[in-house]
Amino acid sequence: MLAMVRLAIAGLFIATVSGHVLAQAKRWAAIDPDAHATSPVVWSTTREKAHDAAVAACRRVSKSCAEAPASTDDLDDVFALMCCTRPARACAASPGAGREEARAAVQATLTSSGFSRCTLKRYISARTGEHL
């Protein structure tokens, strides 16, 4: 009888620990920007899987995907999507803790690569994928 009680307690402990570990599994959000700002945010358990899923999701809705996804493991972040027209059309996305941080990050990425005449297309929630 004592062995059965110990076994039951051990099983309960393992189930509790397993549930706790699963609840804390990291979740990555990613988006591969396109020229029309139509690509969706996707989520996965690793950065690499999220990047692959973001590229695939963009290709389903657009022919102008950047194939350079932005990602974050902080689902409270916001993605800023920006497109530039000089010297050629280019779009990028960056995450940030808020709108201004995300906008500054994506603008820095594009301008440091030589792009100008940039326009912010939208902000998107990393948690929900909703346009803000």
Secondary structure as UniProt FT lines:
FT   HELIX           2..23
FT   STRAND          28..31
FT   TURN            35..36
FT   STRAND          42..44
FT   HELIX           47..61
FT   STRAND          70..72
FT   TURN            75..76
FT   STRAND          78..86
FT   STRAND          90..96
FT   HELIX           99..112
FT   TURN            113..114
FT   STRAND          116..125
FT   TURN            126..128
//
